[in-house]
Amino acid sequence: MDEALHPSTLSEILDRTAQLYRARFLVFFGIAFIPTATLLVFAGAVALFAAHAGSSSAGSIFAGAAIAGLVLVGLPALLVTTALATAALSHAAARTAFSQPISIRDSYRAVWPRGWRYIGLLVVQFAAVWVVPVLAWTFLVMIAAGLAALAGGSGGGLFVFATILVVLGLVVYGFWMALRLSLAFPACVVEQSGAWAALKRSWSLGTGSRGRILVLYLLGIALNWILSIAIWVPFLVLLELLPGESSQKYQPAFMIVRLLVVYGAGFAVQAFTRPVYGIALMLFYYDQRTRREGFDIEWMMLKAGLVVPLPAPAHAGMATPPLQPSDAELEPLPDSTLTAQPTPQPQLADDEAPISFAPSETMQPLPAGPDFLPTSPGPEAPQTGEHP
């Protein structure tokens, strides 16, 4: 982790992301596969019921009831799996960045006791980024439609122009809010803070790095599109070459197969690219702490034995980052919790008072109150006695 503990450029973070993903590919892909599979099953079931609704009223009523039941069951399941997977990806990324052993089971087991916290954080993020713009769009479109109706025949152009402006403004708002809250999950997982405290932490900690995170999001979107097209285009071409494709008898079956190919490719690509965001955002989190709080200095002082991390609370599985210089210097920790070590005492003359080295304030779980400052004071070594 030493190479990452310095202010990094975007290219360095992306390169480090690729290295960590390649080193633990099966672990990260396995973590991301669970919510993606849940979404695939849910969307596939809805599509199949909608396709087999039938023309009769009884068939339509049955399909509608089945879809409503799937929504009531599938949406909560999708919410839970997505929140836990996002937190598990952050946990795995933090441990992998510090050369800690990790597995799919350990990642989910570490975040499970605080699952409600991560679910609440995901709900707030989703509401801020998606629900608020949709509600605002609906309200503004209704106002624009009313103004267009009052304007009479010349109000059609005004309505279209106002709608375009509203859509552009909400898209800008969505990206801006997503960037503001992008570091909430890394902060919540590493610092073991509440959902609201993690949102405020992300709001302040990400200052000065949102342009680089925006580039990360744009690259991720482009990667999704490229991989999706590369997967489903050959399959669609193969379907077109099948002998019975033009037959009216097999048209419904081929239509279902096309939908499954397109959506299946999209979900597979999503499972493949989701860990990229989790790893990169965790690296951005540590990079911002290094830039704003001198986290690299604390790391060097810890390795030199000048500071000692505080014992973690009993309920916190990862209250502080899994600080471990290397496998040669420290043995792997059984858990990410750091235990207190005896405070080193220097050899002093008989007429001198002993000096104790206090832990750095940033080694503690970060405060969650409104008085929290984004930059923490540097490590100090206060004296417990006075020289004669």
C-alpha positions as CSV (number, residue, x, y, z in Angstrom):
1,M,0.0,0.0,0.0
2,D,3.0,2.3,0.3
3,E,2.9,3.2,-3.4
4,A,-0.7,4.4,-3.0
5,L,-0.1,6.5,0.1
6,H,0.8,9.7,-1.8
7,P,-1.2,12.2,-3.8
8,S,-2.1,10.2,-6.9
9,T,-3.1,11.3,-10.3
10,L,-6.2,9.9,-12.1
11,S,-4.1,7.6,-14.3
12,E,-2.3,6.2,-11.2
13,I,-5.6,5.5,-9.5
14,L,-7.0,3.8,-12.6
15,D,-3.8,1.7,-12.9
16,R,-3.9,0.8,-9.3
17,T,-7.6,-0.2,-9.7
18,A,-6.8,-2.5,-12.6
19,Q,-4.0,-4.1,-10.5
20,L,-6.2,-4.8,-7.5
21,Y,-9.1,-6.0,-9.6
22,R,-6.8,-8.4,-11.5
23,A,-5.2,-9.6,-8.3
24,R,-8.6,-10.5,-6.7
25,F,-10.8,-10.9,-9.7
26,L,-12.9,-13.8,-8.6
27,V,-13.5,-12.2,-5.2
28,F,-14.7,-8.9,-6.6
29,F,-16.7,-10.5,-9.4
30,G,-18.3,-12.9,-7.0
31,I,-19.4,-10.0,-4.7
32,A,-20.8,-8.0,-7.6
33,F,-22.6,-11.1,-9.1
34,I,-25.1,-11.5,-6.3
35,P,-27.1,-8.2,-6.8
36,T,-26.7,-8.5,-10.6
37,A,-28.2,-12.0,-10.5
38,T,-31.0,-10.8,-8.3
39,L,-31.8,-8.0,-10.8
40,L,-31.6,-10.4,-13.7
41,V,-34.0,-12.8,-12.2
42,F,-36.4,-10.1,-11.2
43,A,-36.4,-8.3,-14.6
44,G,-36.6,-11.6,-16.5
45,A,-39.6,-12.8,-14.5
46,V,-41.4,-9.5,-15.1
47,A,-40.6,-9.7,-18.8
48,L,-41.8,-13.2,-19.1
49,F,-45.1,-12.5,-17.3
50,A,-45.6,-9.4,-19.5
51,A,-44.9,-11.4,-22.7
52,H,-47.4,-14.2,-21.7
53,A,-50.1,-11.9,-20.5
54,G,-52.4,-13.0,-23.3
55,S,-55.2,-11.2,-25.0
56,S,-57.9,-12.3,-22.6
57,S,-58.9,-10.2,-19.6
58,A,-58.3,-13.1,-17.2
59,G,-54.7,-13.5,-18.5
60,S,-54.0,-9.8,-18.2
61,I,-55.3,-9.7,-14.7
62,F,-53.2,-12.7,-13.7
63,A,-50.1,-11.2,-15.3
64,G,-50.7,-7.9,-13.6
65,A,-51.1,-9.6,-10.2
66,A,-47.9,-11.6,-10.8
67,I,-45.9,-8.5,-11.8
68,A,-47.2,-6.6,-8.7
69,G,-46.2,-9.5,-6.5
70,L,-42.8,-9.6,-8.1
71,V,-42.3,-5.9,-7.5
72,L,-43.3,-6.2,-3.8
73,V,-40.9,-9.0,-3.3
74,G,-38.2,-8.2,-5.8
75,L,-37.5,-4.6,-5.1
76,P,-36.8,-5.1,-1.3
77,A,-34.5,-8.1,-2.2
78,L,-32.7,-6.0,-4.9
79,L,-32.3,-3.1,-2.4
80,V,-30.8,-5.3,0.3
81,T,-28.4,-7.2,-2.0
82,T,-27.3,-4.0,-3.7
83,A,-26.6,-2.2,-0.4
84,L,-24.7,-5.2,1.1
85,A,-22.8,-5.8,-2.1
86,T,-21.7,-2.1,-2.3
87,A,-20.5,-2.2,1.3
88,A,-18.8,-5.6,0.7
89,L,-17.0,-4.2,-2.3
90,S,-15.7,-1.3,-0.3
91,H,-14.6,-3.6,2.5
92,A,-12.8,-5.9,0.1
93,A,-11.2,-3.0,-1.7
94,A,-9.9,-1.6,1.6
95,R,-8.4,-4.8,2.7
96,T,-6.9,-5.6,-0.7
97,A,-5.3,-2.2,-0.9
98,F,-3.5,-3.0,2.4
99,S,-2.5,-6.5,1.2
100,Q,-5.0,-8.2,3.6
101,P,-6.5,-11.6,2.7
102,I,-10.1,-11.4,1.8
103,S,-12.9,-13.7,0.4
104,I,-16.5,-13.3,-0.7
105,R,-17.8,-14.8,2.4
106,D,-15.6,-12.7,4.7
107,S,-16.6,-9.5,2.9
108,Y,-20.4,-10.1,3.3
109,R,-19.9,-11.4,6.8
110,A,-18.0,-8.2,7.8
111,V,-20.8,-5.9,6.6
112,W,-23.8,-8.0,7.6
113,P,-24.1,-6.8,11.3
114,R,-24.4,-3.2,10.0
115,G,-26.6,-4.0,7.0
116,W,-29.4,-1.6,8.0
117,R,-27.0,1.2,8.0
118,Y,-25.9,0.5,4.5
119,I,-29.4,0.0,3.3
120,G,-30.4,3.4,4.7
121,L,-27.3,5.0,3.1
122,L,-28.3,3.5,-0.3
123,V,-31.9,4.7,0.1
124,V,-30.8,8.2,0.8
125,Q,-28.3,8.2,-2.1
126,F,-30.9,6.9,-4.5
127,A,-33.5,9.4,-3.3
128,A,-31.1,12.3,-3.7
129,V,-29.7,11.3,-7.1
130,W,-32.9,9.8,-8.7
131,V,-36.1,10.4,-6.8
132,V,-35.7,14.2,-6.3
133,P,-34.9,14.8,-10.0
134,V,-37.9,12.7,-11.2
135,L,-40.3,14.5,-8.8
136,A,-38.9,17.9,-9.9
137,W,-39.2,16.9,-13.6
138,T,-42.8,15.9,-13.1
139,F,-43.6,19.1,-11.3
140,L,-41.8,21.4,-13.8
141,V,-43.3,19.6,-16.8
142,M,-46.8,20.1,-15.3
143,I,-46.1,23.8,-14.9
144,A,-44.7,24.1,-18.5
145,A,-47.8,22.3,-19.8
146,G,-50.1,24.7,-18.0
147,L,-48.2,27.7,-19.3
148,A,-48.3,26.2,-22.8
149,A,-52.0,25.7,-22.5
150,L,-52.5,29.4,-21.4
151,A,-50.3,30.6,-24.3
152,G,-52.6,28.9,-26.8
153,G,-51.5,27.7,-30.2
154,S,-48.0,29.2,-29.9
155,G,-47.3,27.4,-26.6
156,G,-46.2,24.1,-28.2
157,G,-42.7,25.4,-29.0
158,L,-42.4,26.9,-25.5
159,F,-43.4,23.6,-23.9
160,V,-40.8,21.7,-25.9
161,F,-38.0,24.2,-25.1
162,A,-38.9,24.3,-21.4
163,T,-38.9,20.5,-21.3
164,I,-35.5,20.3,-22.8
165,L,-34.1,22.8,-20.4
166,V,-35.6,20.9,-17.4
167,V,-34.1,17.6,-18.6
168,L,-30.7,19.1,-19.1
169,G,-30.8,20.8,-15.7
170,L,-31.8,17.6,-13.9
171,V,-29.1,15.6,-15.7
172,V,-26.5,18.1,-14.5
173,Y,-28.0,17.9,-11.0
174,G,-27.9,14.1,-11.0
175,F,-24.2,14.0,-11.9
176,W,-23.4,16.8,-9.4
177,M,-25.2,15.0,-6.6
178,A,-23.7,11.6,-7.5
179,L,-20.2,13.1,-7.3
180,R,-21.0,14.8,-4.0
181,L,-22.0,11.5,-2.4
182,S,-19.6,9.2,-4.2
183,L,-17.3,8.6,-1.2
184,A,-20.2,7.9,1.2
185,F,-19.9,4.1,1.1
186,P,-16.1,4.1,1.5
187,A,-16.3,6.5,4.5
188,C,-19.2,4.5,6.1
189,V,-17.4,1.2,5.8
190,V,-13.9,2.3,6.8
191,E,-14.8,4.8,9.5
192,Q,-17.9,2.8,10.8
193,S,-20.0,6.0,10.9
194,G,-23.7,6.4,10.5
195,A,-25.4,7.0,7.1
196,W,-25.9,10.7,7.6
197,A,-22.4,11.2,9.0
198,A,-21.0,9.3,6.0
199,L,-22.9,11.6,3.6
200,K,-21.5,14.7,5.3
201,R,-18.1,13.1,5.2
202,S,-18.3,12.5,1.5
203,W,-19.6,16.0,0.9
204,S,-16.5,17.5,2.5
205,L,-13.8,15.0,1.8
206,G,-14.4,14.9,-2.0
207,T,-13.7,18.6,-2.5
208,G,-11.1,19.0,-5.2
209,S,-11.5,15.5,-6.6
210,R,-14.9,15.6,-8.2
211,G,-13.6,16.2,-11.7
212,R,-11.5,13.1,-11.6
213,I,-14.4,11.1,-10.2
214,L,-16.6,12.4,-13.0
215,V,-14.0,11.1,-15.5
216,L,-14.2,7.7,-13.8
217,Y,-18.0,7.6,-14.1
218,L,-17.8,8.6,-17.8
219,L,-15.1,6.0,-18.5
220,G,-17.3,3.4,-16.7
221,I,-20.3,4.3,-18.8
222,A,-18.3,4.0,-22.0
223,L,-16.9,0.7,-20.9
224,N,-20.4,-0.6,-20.2
225,W,-21.6,0.3,-23.7
226,I,-18.6,-1.1,-25.4
227,L,-18.7,-4.4,-23.6
228,S,-22.4,-4.7,-24.0
229,I,-22.3,-4.1,-27.8
230,A,-19.3,-6.5,-28.1
231,I,-21.4,-9.3,-26.4
232,W,-24.9,-9.0,-27.9
233,V,-24.1,-8.0,-31.4
234,P,-22.6,-11.4,-32.4
235,F,-25.5,-13.2,-30.8
236,L,-28.0,-11.1,-32.6
237,V,-26.2,-11.7,-35.9
238,L,-26.2,-15.4,-35.2
239,L,-30.0,-15.4,-34.5
240,E,-30.5,-13.6,-37.9
241,L,-28.7,-16.4,-39.6
242,L,-30.8,-19.2,-38.2
243,P,-33.2,-20.8,-40.7
244,G,-36.4,-20.3,-38.9
245,E,-35.9,-16.7,-37.9
246,S,-38.2,-15.3,-40.6
247,S,-41.0,-17.7,-39.9
248,Q,-44.1,-16.2,-38.3
249,K,-44.5,-19.3,-36.2
250,Y,-41.2,-18.8,-34.3
251,Q,-41.3,-15.0,-34.2
252,P,-42.4,-14.8,-30.5
253,A,-39.7,-17.2,-29.4
254,F,-37.0,-15.4,-31.3
255,M,-38.2,-12.1,-29.8
256,I,-37.9,-13.5,-26.3
257,V,-34.4,-14.8,-27.1
258,R,-33.4,-11.4,-28.4
259,L,-34.6,-9.7,-25.2
260,L,-32.8,-12.3,-23.0
261,V,-29.6,-11.9,-25.0
262,V,-29.6,-8.1,-24.8
263,Y,-30.6,-7.8,-21.2
264,G,-28.4,-10.8,-20.1
265,A,-25.4,-9.2,-21.8
266,G,-26.1,-5.9,-20.0
267,F,-26.4,-7.6,-16.6
268,A,-23.2,-9.6,-17.2
269,V,-21.3,-6.4,-18.1
270,Q,-22.7,-4.7,-15.0
271,A,-21.4,-7.5,-12.8
272,F,-18.0,-7.2,-14.5
273,T,-17.7,-3.4,-14.2
274,R,-19.3,-2.8,-10.8
275,P,-16.1,-3.7,-8.9
276,V,-14.2,-1.0,-10.9
277,Y,-16.3,1.7,-9.2
278,G,-15.9,0.1,-5.7
279,I,-12.2,-0.2,-5.9
280,A,-11.6,3.2,-7.6
281,L,-13.8,5.1,-5.1
282,M,-12.0,3.4,-2.2
283,L,-8.6,4.6,-3.7
284,F,-10.1,8.1,-4.2
285,Y,-11.1,8.0,-0.5
286,Y,-7.6,7.2,0.7
287,D,-6.1,9.6,-1.8
288,Q,-8.3,12.5,-0.5
289,R,-7.4,11.6,3.1
290,T,-3.8,11.7,2.1
291,R,-4.2,15.1,0.4
292,R,-6.3,16.7,3.1
293,E,-5.4,14.9,6.3
294,G,-1.8,13.7,6.0
295,F,-2.8,10.0,6.1
296,D,0.5,9.0,4.5
297,I,2.4,10.7,7.4
298,E,0.4,8.8,9.9
299,W,1.1,5.6,8.1
300,M,4.9,6.2,8.1
301,M,4.8,7.1,11.8
302,L,2.8,3.9,12.5
303,K,5.4,1.8,10.8
304,A,8.2,3.7,12.7
305,G,6.5,2.9,16.0
306,L,5.9,6.6,16.9
307,V,2.1,6.2,17.2
308,V,-0.1,3.3,18.3
309,P,-3.6,2.8,17.0
310,L,-6.4,2.8,19.5
311,P,-8.4,-0.4,20.3
312,A,-11.5,-0.6,18.1
313,P,-14.9,-0.6,19.7
314,A,-16.4,-4.0,20.4
315,H,-19.2,-3.5,17.8
316,A,-16.9,-2.2,15.0
317,G,-15.5,-4.7,12.6
318,M,-13.5,-2.2,10.7
319,A,-13.4,1.0,12.7
320,T,-10.0,1.9,11.4
321,P,-8.2,1.1,8.1
322,P,-6.5,-2.3,8.1
323,L,-3.1,-0.7,8.5
324,Q,-0.4,-3.3,7.9
325,P,3.0,-2.3,6.4
326,S,3.8,-5.6,4.8
327,D,3.7,-9.4,5.3
328,A,7.4,-9.3,6.3
329,E,6.9,-6.7,9.0
330,L,3.6,-7.7,10.5
331,E,1.7,-11.0,10.5
332,P,-1.7,-10.9,8.9
333,L,-4.4,-9.8,11.3
334,P,-7.3,-12.2,11.9
335,D,-9.7,-9.3,11.5
336,S,-9.5,-5.7,10.3
337,T,-9.8,-4.5,13.9
338,L,-6.5,-3.2,15.3
339,T,-5.6,-4.1,18.9
340,A,-3.7,-1.7,21.1
341,Q,0.0,-2.3,21.6
342,P,2.1,-1.2,24.6
343,T,3.2,2.4,24.3
344,P,7.0,2.5,23.7
345,Q,9.0,4.3,26.3
346,P,12.4,5.8,25.4
347,Q,15.4,5.3,27.6
348,L,15.8,8.5,29.7
349,A,18.3,9.6,32.3
350,D,17.3,9.2,36.0
351,D,16.6,13.0,36.3
352,E,14.1,13.0,33.4
353,A,10.4,12.3,33.5
354,P,9.1,9.6,31.2
355,I,7.4,10.7,27.9
356,S,4.5,8.8,26.5
357,F,3.5,8.8,22.8
358,A,-0.3,9.4,22.4
359,P,-2.1,7.9,19.5
360,S,-2.9,10.2,16.5
361,E,-6.4,11.6,16.6
362,T,-7.1,10.4,13.1
363,M,-6.4,6.8,14.2
364,Q,-9.8,6.9,16.1
365,P,-13.1,6.4,14.4
366,L,-13.9,9.7,12.8
367,P,-16.5,11.9,14.6
368,A,-20.0,12.1,13.2
369,G,-21.2,15.4,14.8
370,P,-21.9,18.7,13.1
371,D,-18.6,20.1,14.3
372,F,-16.5,17.7,12.4
373,L,-13.7,19.3,10.5
374,P,-12.6,17.7,7.2
375,T,-8.9,18.2,8.0
376,S,-7.6,16.6,11.1
377,P,-4.6,17.8,13.1
378,G,-1.3,16.1,12.6
379,P,0.0,13.5,15.0
380,E,1.6,14.8,18.2
381,A,3.6,13.3,21.0
382,P,2.4,15.2,24.2
383,Q,4.5,14.9,27.3
384,T,3.0,13.4,30.4
385,G,5.6,14.9,32.7
386,E,7.8,18.0,32.9
387,H,11.5,18.2,32.7
388,P,13.0,19.4,36.0
